[in-house]
Amino acid sequence: MNSESTSAHHRAVSTFETDVAAAVTRTTGVTGAVGFRALKSSSDFAPVGNDAWDALISASTRRLYSNNEVIYLQEEPAQHLYFVISGHVRLSYVLDDGSAILYAILPVGASFGELGVFDGGVHCDMATGIGATIVGSLSTVKFNELCRRFPPLQDCIAHLIARRYRSYVDLTRLMSLKTLHGRVAQALLRLADGLGSKEDHDGHAVPRIGPMVTQADIGLMARGARGSVNRTLKAWERAGWVVSKDRAILIVDRRALETVAMEQDCDG
């Protein structure tokens, strides 16, 4: 990527423009500072006080990304901390042969690119937007300045790095499962836990994987073709383990999926 395209890639919106305000309204149901306070409740930085959060938002820049637009590339210098203001972000690891492994889809409030803040190295993954996504970014220099003013921010970044490390370990476990059924089961559980969405089904709140996650995405996470993933999901739907509703997947019988993943893990 040349310097001109890199500059264009990192160009960000520096004020609360119409797109940002509309996205926050859709996400929180309120506007202005109150809206971003509501966004804070779902953020990885929720434990910090309102003063630290307001400073974090004020120092950040916002940019609207289109569907599949690259936020940063793997092996690109990591110089910013990012967080999802609206929409979803896909994190993938690109192999030497050019194929990709999807390991996370991040919801509103999630932070990513934290290694740039931590060690100033390069990104070990690739981040892309899903649909229209608004991402906030904060340079390493600005974040470190804020950490000196608000020490709790350092605790948040430490916990974020610990969770990301655990996520990498879990992905290694998922990739080691020998059967597609085991990998798909683990992928669904991983996605459901990461997104944290629920929906009522027969009087019970069950995990919901929204339509922003495609069967192709599940295939990239589970190392399987889309057709094979489709057949697996159809079989589980007939068994009553999952329900397809409005292009979303509801996990009705989580224990059944956990059993499939656990059996395959033990067999491995």
Disulfide bonds with the S-S distance in Angstrom:
none
